[in-house]
């Protein structure tokens, strides 16, 4: 098995030098167990490059997140 998408995403954010924490939710004990697996692996340079490649294909935001929350365009 591998890491879940949620765990890879959380690990990616936690590995950032400017993000000290993530907020995770769990509806049941299985989710807690899955979240704990996030600390059982590290992303290597190849992983980070692959993630950056996927992100580069997406749309870049045109404003900050506060404007999106107020109904502004992404």
mmCIF file of the N, C-alpha and C atoms, coordinates in Angstrom:
data_MODEL
# 
_entry.id   MODEL 
# 
loop_
_atom_site.group_PDB 
_atom_site.id 
_atom_site.type_symbol 
_atom_site.label_atom_id 
_atom_site.label_alt_id 
_atom_site.label_comp_id 
_atom_site.label_asym_id 
_atom_site.label_entity_id 
_atom_site.label_seq_id 
_atom_site.pdbx_PDB_ins_code 
_atom_site.Cartn_x 
_atom_site.Cartn_y 
_atom_site.Cartn_z 
_atom_site.occupancy 
_atom_site.B_iso_or_equiv 
_atom_site.pdbx_formal_charge 
_atom_site.auth_seq_id 
_atom_site.auth_comp_id 
_atom_site.auth_asym_id 
_atom_site.auth_atom_id 
_atom_site.pdbx_PDB_model_num 
ATOM 1   N N  . UNK A 1 1  ? 0.824   -1.184 0.000   1.00 0.00 ? 1  UNK A N  1 
ATOM 2   C CA . UNK A 1 1  ? 0.000   0.000  0.000   1.00 0.00 ? 1  UNK A CA 1 
ATOM 3   C C  . UNK A 1 1  ? 0.859   1.234  0.000   1.00 0.00 ? 1  UNK A C  1 
ATOM 4   N N  . UNK A 1 2  ? 0.224   2.296  -0.302  1.00 0.00 ? 2  UNK A N  1 
ATOM 5   C CA . UNK A 1 2  ? 0.926   3.574  -0.318  1.00 0.00 ? 2  UNK A CA 1 
ATOM 6   C C  . UNK A 1 2  ? 0.225   4.570  0.567   1.00 0.00 ? 2  UNK A C  1 
ATOM 7   N N  . UNK A 1 3  ? 0.692   5.770  0.509   1.00 0.00 ? 3  UNK A N  1 
ATOM 8   C CA . UNK A 1 3  ? 0.104   6.852  1.296   1.00 0.00 ? 3  UNK A CA 1 
ATOM 9   C C  . UNK A 1 3  ? -1.161  7.360  0.617   1.00 0.00 ? 3  UNK A C  1 
ATOM 10  N N  . UNK A 1 4  ? -2.112  7.783  1.421   1.00 0.00 ? 4  UNK A N  1 
ATOM 11  C CA . UNK A 1 4  ? -3.340  8.347  0.858   1.00 0.00 ? 4  UNK A CA 1 
ATOM 12  C C  . UNK A 1 4  ? -3.043  9.730  0.278   1.00 0.00 ? 4  UNK A C  1 
ATOM 13  N N  . UNK A 1 5  ? -3.891  10.167 -0.624  1.00 0.00 ? 5  UNK A N  1 
ATOM 14  C CA . UNK A 1 5  ? -3.748  11.498 -1.210  1.00 0.00 ? 5  UNK A CA 1 
ATOM 15  C C  . UNK A 1 5  ? -3.781  12.562 -0.113  1.00 0.00 ? 5  UNK A C  1 
ATOM 16  N N  . UNK A 1 6  ? -4.675  12.379 0.857   1.00 0.00 ? 6  UNK A N  1 
ATOM 17  C CA . UNK A 1 6  ? -4.772  13.342 1.960   1.00 0.00 ? 6  UNK A CA 1 
ATOM 18  C C  . UNK A 1 6  ? -3.474  13.408 2.745   1.00 0.00 ? 6  UNK A C  1 
ATOM 19  N N  . UNK A 1 7  ? -2.844  12.278 2.984   1.00 0.00 ? 7  UNK A N  1 
ATOM 20  C CA . UNK A 1 7  ? -1.594  12.274 3.735   1.00 0.00 ? 7  UNK A CA 1 
ATOM 21  C C  . UNK A 1 7  ? -0.451  12.887 2.940   1.00 0.00 ? 7  UNK A C  1 
ATOM 22  N N  . UNK A 1 8  ? -0.412  12.627 1.644   1.00 0.00 ? 8  UNK A N  1 
ATOM 23  C CA . UNK A 1 8  ? 0.622   13.246 0.810   1.00 0.00 ? 8  UNK A CA 1 
ATOM 24  C C  . UNK A 1 8  ? 0.433   14.760 0.795   1.00 0.00 ? 8  UNK A C  1 
ATOM 25  N N  . UNK A 1 9  ? -0.804  15.207 0.660   1.00 0.00 ? 9  UNK A N  1 
ATOM 26  C CA . UNK A 1 9  ? -1.076  16.652 0.647   1.00 0.00 ? 9  UNK A CA 1 
ATOM 27  C C  . UNK A 1 9  ? -0.687  17.303 1.974   1.00 0.00 ? 9  UNK A C  1 
ATOM 28  N N  . UNK A 1 10 ? -1.047  16.663 3.072   1.00 0.00 ? 10 UNK A N  1 
ATOM 29  C CA . UNK A 1 10 ? -0.708  17.212 4.387   1.00 0.00 ? 10 UNK A CA 1 
ATOM 30  C C  . UNK A 1 10 ? 0.802   17.214 4.600   1.00 0.00 ? 10 UNK A C  1 
ATOM 31  N N  . UNK A 1 11 ? 1.468   16.149 4.191   1.00 0.00 ? 11 UNK A N  1 
ATOM 32  C CA . UNK A 1 11 ? 2.931   16.084 4.323   1.00 0.00 ? 11 UNK A CA 1 
ATOM 33  C C  . UNK A 1 11 ? 3.586   17.183 3.500   1.00 0.00 ? 11 UNK A C  1 
ATOM 34  N N  . UNK A 1 12 ? 3.067   17.421 2.282   1.00 0.00 ? 12 UNK A N  1 
ATOM 35  C CA . UNK A 1 12 ? 3.575   18.471 1.395   1.00 0.00 ? 12 UNK A CA 1 
ATOM 36  C C  . UNK A 1 12 ? 3.474   19.829 2.089   1.00 0.00 ? 12 UNK A C  1 
ATOM 37  N N  . UNK A 1 13 ? 2.338   20.097 2.691   1.00 0.00 ? 13 UNK A N  1 
ATOM 38  C CA . UNK A 1 13 ? 2.146   21.373 3.378   1.00 0.00 ? 13 UNK A CA 1 
ATOM 39  C C  . UNK A 1 13 ? 3.053   21.466 4.603   1.00 0.00 ? 13 UNK A C  1 
ATOM 40  N N  . UNK A 1 14 ? 3.120   20.416 5.388   1.00 0.00 ? 14 UNK A N  1 
ATOM 41  C CA . UNK A 1 14 ? 3.955   20.429 6.592   1.00 0.00 ? 14 UNK A CA 1 
ATOM 42  C C  . UNK A 1 14 ? 5.444   20.574 6.273   1.00 0.00 ? 14 UNK A C  1 
ATOM 43  N N  . UNK A 1 15 ? 5.858   20.102 5.119   1.00 0.00 ? 15 UNK A N  1 
ATOM 44  C CA . UNK A 1 15 ? 7.258   20.222 4.720   1.00 0.00 ? 15 UNK A CA 1 
ATOM 45  C C  . UNK A 1 15 ? 7.627   21.638 4.300   1.00 0.00 ? 15 UNK A C  1 
ATOM 46  N N  . UNK A 1 16 ? 6.636   22.490 4.120   1.00 0.00 ? 16 UNK A N  1 
ATOM 47  C CA . UNK A 1 16 ? 6.893   23.879 3.752   1.00 0.00 ? 16 UNK A CA 1 
ATOM 48  C C  . UNK A 1 16 ? 7.574   24.596 4.912   1.00 0.00 ? 16 UNK A C  1 
ATOM 49  N N  . UNK A 1 17 ? 8.507   25.463 4.587   1.00 0.00 ? 17 UNK A N  1 
ATOM 50  C CA . UNK A 1 17 ? 9.215   26.212 5.625   1.00 0.00 ? 17 UNK A CA 1 
ATOM 51  C C  . UNK A 1 17 ? 8.343   27.276 6.282   1.00 0.00 ? 17 UNK A C  1 
ATOM 52  N N  . UNK A 1 18 ? 7.233   27.624 5.652   1.00 0.00 ? 18 UNK A N  1 
ATOM 53  C CA . UNK A 1 18 ? 6.411   28.724 6.178   1.00 0.00 ? 18 UNK A CA 1 
ATOM 54  C C  . UNK A 1 18 ? 5.105   28.263 6.803   1.00 0.00 ? 18 UNK A C  1 
ATOM 55  N N  . UNK A 1 19 ? 4.863   26.957 6.844   1.00 0.00 ? 19 UNK A N  1 
ATOM 56  C CA . UNK A 1 19 ? 3.623   26.432 7.410   1.00 0.00 ? 19 UNK A CA 1 
ATOM 57  C C  . UNK A 1 19 ? 3.957   25.580 8.633   1.00 0.00 ? 19 UNK A C  1 
ATOM 58  N N  . UNK A 1 20 ? 3.576   26.041 9.824   1.00 0.00 ? 20 UNK A N  1 
ATOM 59  C CA . UNK A 1 20 ? 3.930   25.295 11.034  1.00 0.00 ? 20 UNK A CA 1 
ATOM 60  C C  . UNK A 1 20 ? 2.982   24.146 11.372  1.00 0.00 ? 20 UNK A C  1 
ATOM 61  N N  . UNK A 1 21 ? 1.764   24.131 10.796  1.00 0.00 ? 21 UNK A N  1 
ATOM 62  C CA . UNK A 1 21 ? 0.791   23.107 11.177  1.00 0.00 ? 21 UNK A CA 1 
ATOM 63  C C  . UNK A 1 21 ? -0.301  23.000 10.125  1.00 0.00 ? 21 UNK A C  1 
ATOM 64  N N  . UNK A 1 22 ? -1.005  21.887 10.147  1.00 0.00 ? 22 UNK A N  1 
ATOM 65  C CA . UNK A 1 22 ? -2.206  21.708 9.335   1.00 0.00 ? 22 UNK A CA 1 
ATOM 66  C C  . UNK A 1 22 ? -3.351  21.362 10.275  1.00 0.00 ? 22 UNK A C  1 
ATOM 67  N N  . UNK A 1 23 ? -4.556  21.653 9.848   1.00 0.00 ? 23 UNK A N  1 
ATOM 68  C CA . UNK A 1 23 ? -5.742  21.298 10.614  1.00 0.00 ? 23 UNK A CA 1 
ATOM 69  C C  . UNK A 1 23 ? -6.404  20.110 9.913   1.00 0.00 ? 23 UNK A C  1 
ATOM 70  N N  . UNK A 1 24 ? -6.537  19.016 10.621  1.00 0.00 ? 24 UNK A N  1 
ATOM 71  C CA . UNK A 1 24 ? -7.125  17.805 10.062  1.00 0.00 ? 24 UNK A CA 1 
ATOM 72  C C  . UNK A 1 24 ? -8.419  17.485 10.775  1.00 0.00 ? 24 UNK A C  1 
ATOM 73  N N  . UNK A 1 25 ? -9.334  16.891 10.057  1.00 0.00 ? 25 UNK A N  1 
ATOM 74  C CA . UNK A 1 25 ? -10.586 16.458 10.661  1.00 0.00 ? 25 UNK A CA 1 
ATOM 75  C C  . UNK A 1 25 ? -10.687 14.944 10.606  1.00 0.00 ? 25 UNK A C  1 
ATOM 76  N N  . UNK A 1 26 ? -11.394 14.382 11.552  1.00 0.00 ? 26 UNK A N  1 
ATOM 77  C CA . UNK A 1 26 ? -11.598 12.933 11.579  1.00 0.00 ? 26 UNK A CA 1 
ATOM 78  C C  . UNK A 1 26 ? -13.034 12.650 12.013  1.00 0.00 ? 26 UNK A C  1 
ATOM 79  N N  . UNK A 1 27 ? -13.753 11.913 11.177  1.00 0.00 ? 27 UNK A N  1 
ATOM 80  C CA . UNK A 1 27 ? -15.133 11.544 11.534  1.00 0.00 ? 27 UNK A CA 1 
ATOM 81  C C  . UNK A 1 27 ? -15.184 10.285 12.360  1.00 0.00 ? 27 UNK A C  1 
ATOM 82  N N  . UNK A 1 28 ? -14.100 9.502  12.321  1.00 0.00 ? 28 UNK A N  1 
ATOM 83  C CA . UNK A 1 28 ? -14.083 8.261  13.096  1.00 0.00 ? 28 UNK A CA 1 
ATOM 84  C C  . UNK A 1 28 ? -12.635 7.857  13.381  1.00 0.00 ? 28 UNK A C  1 
ATOM 85  N N  . UNK A 1 29 ? -12.458 6.791  14.154  1.00 0.00 ? 29 UNK A N  1 
ATOM 86  C CA . UNK A 1 29 ? -11.127 6.353  14.575  1.00 0.00 ? 29 UNK A CA 1 
ATOM 87  C C  . UNK A 1 29 ? -10.254 5.932  13.391  1.00 0.00 ? 29 UNK A C  1 
ATOM 88  N N  . UNK A 1 30 ? -10.866 5.405  12.333  1.00 0.00 ? 30 UNK A N  1 
ATOM 89  C CA . UNK A 1 30 ? -10.074 5.020  11.156  1.00 0.00 ? 30 UNK A CA 1 
ATOM 90  C C  . UNK A 1 30 ? -9.377  6.238  10.560  1.00 0.00 ? 30 UNK A C  1 
ATOM 91  N N  . UNK A 1 31 ? -10.038 7.369  10.573  1.00 0.00 ? 31 UNK A N  1 
ATOM 92  C CA . UNK A 1 31 ? -9.417  8.586  10.050  1.00 0.00 ? 31 UNK A CA 1 
ATOM 93  C C  . UNK A 1 31 ? -8.215  8.992  10.887  1.00 0.00 ? 31 UNK A C  1 
ATOM 94  N N  . UNK A 1 32 ? -8.329  8.842  12.199  1.00 0.00 ? 32 UNK A N  1 
ATOM 95  C CA . UNK A 1 32 ? -7.206  9.170  13.079  1.00 0.00 ? 32 UNK A CA 1 
ATOM 96  C C  . UNK A 1 32 ? -6.027  8.263  12.754  1.00 0.00 ? 32 UNK A C  1 
ATOM 97  N N  . UNK A 1 33 ? -6.276  6.979  12.610  1.00 0.00 ? 33 UNK A N  1 
ATOM 98  C CA . UNK A 1 33 ? -5.211  6.040  12.262  1.00 0.00 ? 33 UNK A CA 1 
ATOM 99  C C  . UNK A 1 33 ? -4.567  6.417  10.932  1.00 0.00 ? 33 UNK A C  1 
ATOM 100 N N  . UNK A 1 34 ? -5.384  6.810  9.954   1.00 0.00 ? 34 UNK A N  1 
ATOM 101 C CA . UNK A 1 34 ? -4.850  7.221  8.657   1.00 0.00 ? 34 UNK A CA 1 
ATOM 102 C C  . UNK A 1 34 ? -4.000  8.478  8.811   1.00 0.00 ? 34 UNK A C  1 
ATOM 103 N N  . UNK A 1 35 ? -4.471  9.449  9.574   1.00 0.00 ? 35 UNK A N  1 
ATOM 104 C CA . UNK A 1 35 ? -3.695  10.677 9.769   1.00 0.00 ? 35 UNK A CA 1 
ATOM 105 C C  . UNK A 1 35 ? -2.340  10.386 10.396  1.00 0.00 ? 35 UNK A C  1 
ATOM 106 N N  . UNK A 1 36 ? -2.283  9.445  11.316  1.00 0.00 ? 36 UNK A N  1 
ATOM 107 C CA . UNK A 1 36 ? -1.017  9.108  11.956  1.00 0.00 ? 36 UNK A CA 1 
ATOM 108 C C  . UNK A 1 36 ? -0.005  8.535  10.961  1.00 0.00 ? 36 UNK A C  1 
ATOM 109 N N  . UNK A 1 37 ? -0.507  7.885  9.909   1.00 0.00 ? 37 UNK A N  1 
ATOM 110 C CA . UNK A 1 37 ? 0.392   7.329  8.888   1.00 0.00 ? 37 UNK A CA 1 
ATOM 111 C C  . UNK A 1 37 ? 1.123   8.423  8.120   1.00 0.00 ? 37 UNK A C  1 
ATOM 112 N N  . UNK A 1 38 ? 0.638   9.667  8.210   1.00 0.00 ? 38 UNK A N  1 
ATOM 113 C CA . UNK A 1 38 ? 1.302   10.782 7.542   1.00 0.00 ? 38 UNK A CA 1 
ATOM 114 C C  . UNK A 1 38 ? 2.739   10.954 8.048   1.00 0.00 ? 38 UNK A C  1 
ATOM 115 N N  . UNK A 1 39 ? 2.996   10.516 9.258   1.00 0.00 ? 39 UNK A N  1 
ATOM 116 C CA . UNK A 1 39 ? 4.321   10.673 9.840   1.00 0.00 ? 39 UNK A CA 1 
ATOM 117 C C  . UNK A 1 39 ? 5.214   9.456  9.615   1.00 0.00 ? 39 UNK A C  1 
ATOM 118 N N  . UNK A 1 40 ? 4.726   8.498  8.827   1.00 0.00 ? 40 UNK A N  1 
ATOM 119 C CA . UNK A 1 40 ? 5.477   7.269  8.575   1.00 0.00 ? 40 UNK A CA 1 
ATOM 120 C C  . UNK A 1 40 ? 6.267   7.334  7.267   1.00 0.00 ? 40 UNK A C  1 
ATOM 121 N N  . UNK A 1 41 ? 6.216   8.451  6.570   1.00 0.00 ? 41 UNK A N  1 
ATOM 122 C CA . UNK A 1 41 ? 6.943   8.571  5.306   1.00 0.00 ? 41 UNK A CA 1 
ATOM 123 C C  . UNK A 1 41 ? 7.417   10.008 5.125   1.00 0.00 ? 41 UNK A C  1 
ATOM 124 N N  . UNK A 1 42 ? 8.377   10.162 4.240   1.00 0.00 ? 42 UNK A N  1 
ATOM 125 C CA . UNK A 1 42 ? 8.867   11.486 3.857   1.00 0.00 ? 42 UNK A CA 1 
ATOM 126 C C  . UNK A 1 42 ? 8.761   11.615 2.352   1.00 0.00 ? 42 UNK A C  1 
ATOM 127 N N  . UNK A 1 43 ? 8.564   12.819 1.887   1.00 0.00 ? 43 UNK A N  1 
ATOM 128 C CA . UNK A 1 43 ? 8.581   13.085 0.456   1.00 0.00 ? 43 UNK A CA 1 
ATOM 129 C C  . UNK A 1 43 ? 10.024  13.358 0.051   1.00 0.00 ? 43 UNK A C  1 
ATOM 130 N N  . UNK A 1 44 ? 10.472  12.700 -1.008  1.00 0.00 ? 44 UNK A N  1 
ATOM 131 C CA . UNK A 1 44 ? 11.828  12.960 -1.479  1.00 0.00 ? 44 UNK A CA 1 
ATOM 132 C C  . UNK A 1 44 ? 11.782  13.986 -2.615  1.00 0.00 ? 44 UNK A C  1 
ATOM 133 N N  . UNK A 1 45 ? 12.930  14.318 -3.165  1.00 0.00 ? 45 UNK A N  1 
ATOM 134 C CA . UNK A 1 45 ? 13.001  15.330 -4.211  1.00 0.00 ? 45 UNK A CA 1 
ATOM 135 C C  . UNK A 1 45 ? 12.168  14.950 -5.434  1.00 0.00 ? 45 UNK A C  1 
ATOM 136 N N  . UNK A 1 46 ? 12.158  13.674 -5.767  1.00 0.00 ? 46 UNK A N  1 
ATOM 137 C CA . UNK A 1 46 ? 11.366  13.198 -6.910  1.00 0.00 ? 46 UNK A CA 1 
ATOM 138 C C  . UNK A 1 46 ? 9.872   13.380 -6.643  1.00 0.00 ? 46 UNK A C  1 
ATOM 139 N N  . UNK A 1 47 ? 9.435   13.063 -5.441  1.00 0.00 ? 47 UNK A N  1 
ATOM 140 C CA . UNK A 1 47 ? 8.031   13.259 -5.065  1.00 0.00 ? 47 UNK A CA 1 
ATOM 141 C C  . UNK A 1 47 ? 7.647   14.733 -5.176  1.00 0.00 ? 47 UNK A C  1 
ATOM 142 N N  . UNK A 1 48 ? 8.491   15.591 -4.597  1.00 0.00 ? 48 UNK A N  1 
ATOM 143 C CA . UNK A 1 48 ? 8.187   17.032 -4.619  1.00 0.00 ? 48 UNK A CA 1 
ATOM 144 C C  . UNK A 1 48 ? 8.164   17.567 -6.041  1.00 0.00 ? 48 UNK A C  1 
ATOM 145 N N  . UNK A 1 49 ? 9.065   17.092 -6.897  1.00 0.00 ? 49 UNK A N  1 
ATOM 146 C CA . UNK A 1 49 ? 9.083   17.521 -8.294  1.00 0.00 ? 49 UNK A CA 1 
ATOM 147 C C  . UNK A 1 49 ? 7.802   17.075 -9.007  1.00 0.00 ? 49 UNK A C  1 
ATOM 148 N N  . UNK A 1 50 ? 7.345   15.861 -8.726  1.00 0.00 ? 50 UNK A N  1 
ATOM 149 C CA . UNK A 1 50 ? 6.112   15.367 -9.342  1.00 0.00 ? 50 UNK A CA 1 
ATOM 150 C C  . UNK A 1 50 ? 4.916   16.197 -8.893  1.00 0.00 ? 50 UNK A C  1 
ATOM 151 N N  . UNK A 1 51 ? 4.877   16.538 -7.617  1.00 0.00 ? 51 UNK A N  1 
ATOM 152 C CA . UNK A 1 51 ? 3.775   17.362 -7.103  1.00 0.00 ? 51 UNK A CA 1 
ATOM 153 C C  . UNK A 1 51 ? 3.813   18.745 -7.743  1.00 0.00 ? 51 UNK A C  1 
ATOM 154 N N  . UNK A 1 52 ? 4.988   19.348 -7.812  1.00 0.00 ? 52 UNK A N  1 
ATOM 155 C CA . UNK A 1 52 ? 5.099   20.667 -8.459  1.00 0.00 ? 52 UNK A CA 1 
ATOM 156 C C  . UNK A 1 52 ? 4.638   20.603 -9.918  1.00 0.00 ? 52 UNK A C  1 
ATOM 157 N N  . UNK A 1 53 ? 4.948   19.497 -10.601 1.00 0.00 ? 53 UNK A N  1 
ATOM 158 C CA . UNK A 1 53 ? 4.521   19.330 -11.991 1.00 0.00 ? 53 UNK A CA 1 
ATOM 159 C C  . UNK A 1 53 ? 3.009   19.300 -12.121 1.00 0.00 ? 53 UNK A C  1 
ATOM 160 N N  . UNK A 1 54 ? 2.344   18.616 -11.208 1.00 0.00 ? 54 UNK A N  1 
ATOM 161 C CA . UNK A 1 54 ? 0.878   18.564 -11.226 1.00 0.00 ? 54 UNK A CA 1 
ATOM 162 C C  . UNK A 1 54 ? 0.308   19.945 -10.911 1.00 0.00 ? 54 UNK A C  1 
ATOM 163 N N  . UNK A 1 55 ? 0.859   20.602 -9.905  1.00 0.00 ? 55 UNK A N  1 
ATOM 164 C CA . UNK A 1 55 ? 0.362   21.929 -9.536  1.00 0.00 ? 55 UNK A CA 1 
ATOM 165 C C  . UNK A 1 55 ? 0.555   22.939 -10.664 1.00 0.00 ? 55 UNK A C  1 
ATOM 166 N N  . UNK A 1 56 ? 1.634   22.807 -11.415 1.00 0.00 ? 56 UNK A N  1 
ATOM 167 C CA . UNK A 1 56 ? 1.905   23.738 -12.517 1.00 0.00 ? 56 UNK A CA 1 
ATOM 168 C C  . UNK A 1 56 ? 0.859   23.634 -13.626 1.00 0.00 ? 56 UNK A C  1 
ATOM 169 N N  . UNK A 1 57 ? 0.191   22.487 -13.725 1.00 0.00 ? 57 UNK A N  1 
ATOM 170 C CA . UNK A 1 57 ? -0.837  22.297 -14.751 1.00 0.00 ? 57 UNK A CA 1 
ATOM 171 C C  . UNK A 1 57 ? -2.174  22.919 -14.361 1.00 0.00 ? 57 UNK A C  1 
ATOM 172 N N  . UNK A 1 58 ? -2.326  23.259 -13.087 1.00 0.00 ? 58 UNK A N  1 
ATOM 173 C CA . UNK A 1 58 ? -3.592  23.807 -12.609 1.00 0.00 ? 58 UNK A CA 1 
ATOM 174 C C  . UNK A 1 58 ? -3.690  25.309 -12.834 1.00 0.00 ? 58 UNK A C  1 
ATOM 175 N N  . UNK A 1 59 ? -4.817  25.844 -12.446 1.00 0.00 ? 59 UNK A N  1 
ATOM 176 C CA . UNK A 1 59 ? -5.019  27.290 -12.538 1.00 0.00 ? 59 UNK A CA 1 
ATOM 177 C C  . UNK A 1 59 ? -4.371  27.975 -11.347 1.00 0.00 ? 59 UNK A C  1 
ATOM 178 N N  . UNK A 1 60 ? -3.721  29.064 -11.623 1.00 0.00 ? 60 UNK A N  1 
ATOM 179 C CA . UNK A 1 60 ? -3.132  29.852 -10.538 1.00 0.00 ? 60 UNK A CA 1 
ATOM 180 C C  . UNK A 1 60 ? -4.182  30.837 -10.033 1.00 0.00 ? 60 UNK A C  1 
ATOM 181 N N  . UNK A 1 61 ? -4.198  31.103 -8.742  1.00 0.00 ? 61 UNK A N  1 
ATOM 182 C CA . UNK A 1 61 ? -5.163  32.070 -8.215  1.00 0.00 ? 61 UNK A CA 1 
ATOM 183 C C  . UNK A 1 61 ? -4.872  33.469 -8.751  1.00 0.00 ? 61 UNK A C  1 
ATOM 184 N N  . UNK A 1 62 ? -5.932  34.243 -8.907  1.00 0.00 ? 62 UNK A N  1 
ATOM 185 C CA . UNK A 1 62 ? -5.782  35.621 -9.385  1.00 0.00 ? 62 UNK A CA 1 
ATOM 186 C C  . UNK A 1 62 ? -5.929  36.627 -8.258  1.00 0.00 ? 62 UNK A C  1 
ATOM 187 N N  . UNK A 1 63 ? -6.271  36.162 -7.069  1.00 0.00 ? 63 UNK A N  1 
ATOM 188 C CA . UNK A 1 63 ? -6.445  37.039 -5.912  1.00 0.00 ? 63 UNK A CA 1 
ATOM 189 C C  . UNK A 1 63 ? -6.128  36.224 -4.659  1.00 0.00 ? 63 UNK A C  1 
ATOM 190 N N  . UNK A 1 64 ? -6.175  36.869 -3.517  1.00 0.00 ? 64 UNK A N  1 
ATOM 191 C CA . UNK A 1 64 ? -5.905  36.126 -2.285  1.00 0.00 ? 64 UNK A CA 1 
ATOM 192 C C  . UNK A 1 64 ? -7.151  35.373 -1.815  1.00 0.00 ? 64 UNK A C  1 
ATOM 193 N N  . UNK A 1 65 ? -6.953  34.470 -0.880  1.00 0.00 ? 65 UNK A N  1 
ATOM 194 C CA . UNK A 1 65 ? -8.039  33.602 -0.437  1.00 0.00 ? 65 UNK A CA 1 
ATOM 195 C C  . UNK A 1 65 ? -9.164  34.369 0.241   1.00 0.00 ? 65 UNK A C  1 
ATOM 196 N N  . UNK A 1 66 ? -8.880  35.511 0.821   1.00 0.00 ? 66 UNK A N  1 
ATOM 197 C CA . UNK A 1 66 ? -9.923  36.296 1.474   1.00 0.00 ? 66 UNK A CA 1 
ATOM 198 C C  . UNK A 1 66 ? -10.943 36.798 0.452   1.00 0.00 ? 66 UNK A C  1 
ATOM 199 N N  . UNK A 1 67 ? -10.476 37.139 -0.736  1.00 0.00 ? 67 UNK A N  1 
ATOM 200 C CA . UNK A 1 67 ? -11.408 37.556 -1.788  1.00 0.00 ? 67 UNK A CA 1 
ATOM 201 C C  . UNK A 1 67 ? -12.262 36.391 -2.262  1.00 0.00 ? 67 UNK A C  1 
ATOM 202 N N  . UNK A 1 68 ? -11.701 35.189 -2.320  1.00 0.00 ? 68 UNK A N  1 
ATOM 203 C CA . UNK A 1 68 ? -12.487 34.018 -2.726  1.00 0.00 ? 68 UNK A CA 1 
ATOM 204 C C  . UNK A 1 68 ? -13.584 33.759 -1.716  1.00 0.00 ? 68 UNK A C  1 
ATOM 205 N N  . UNK A 1 69 ? -13.253 33.897 -0.422  1.00 0.00 ? 69 UNK A N  1 
ATOM 206 C CA . UNK A 1 69 ? -14.250 33.657 0.612   1.00 0.00 ? 69 UNK A CA 1 
ATOM 207 C C  . UNK A 1 69 ? -15.421 34.629 0.503   1.00 0.00 ? 69 UNK A C  1 
ATOM 208 N N  . UNK A 1 70 ? -15.173 35.772 -0.046  1.00 0.00 ? 70 UNK A N  1 
ATOM 209 C CA . UNK A 1 70 ? -16.219 36.798 -0.197  1.00 0.00 ? 70 UNK A CA 1 
ATOM 210 C C  . UNK A 1 70 ? -16.898 36.717 -1.561  1.00 0.00 ? 70 UNK A C  1 
ATOM 211 N N  . UNK A 1 71 ? -16.666 35.619 -2.280  1.00 0.00 ? 71 UNK A N  1 
ATOM 212 C CA . UNK A 1 71 ? -17.340 35.417 -3.550  1.00 0.00 ? 71 UNK A CA 1 
ATOM 213 C C  . UNK A 1 71 ? -16.550 35.885 -4.756  1.00 0.00 ? 71 UNK A C  1 
ATOM 214 N N  . UNK A 1 72 ? -15.324 36.328 -4.559  1.00 0.00 ? 72 UNK A N  1 
ATOM 215 C CA . UNK A 1 72 ? -14.487 36.748 -5.686  1.00 0.00 ? 72 UNK A CA 1 
ATOM 216 C C  . UNK A 1 72 ? -14.083 35.572 -6.540  1.00 0.00 ? 72 UNK A C  1 
ATOM 217 N N  . UNK A 1 73 ? -13.587 35.875 -7.707  1.00 0.00 ? 73 UNK A N  1 
ATOM 218 C CA . UNK A 1 73 ? -13.184 34.804 -8.632  1.00 0.00 ? 73 UNK A CA 1 
ATOM 219 C C  . UNK A 1 73 ? -11.848 34.215 -8.225  1.00 0.00 ? 73 UNK A C  1 
ATOM 220 N N  . UNK A 1 74 ? -11.692 32.938 -8.556  1.00 0.00 ? 74 UNK A N  1 
ATOM 221 C CA . UNK A 1 74 ? -10.437 32.242 -8.285  1.00 0.00 ? 74 UNK A CA 1 
ATOM 222 C C  . UNK A 1 74 ? -9.439  32.655 -9.332  1.00 0.00 ? 74 UNK A C  1 
# 
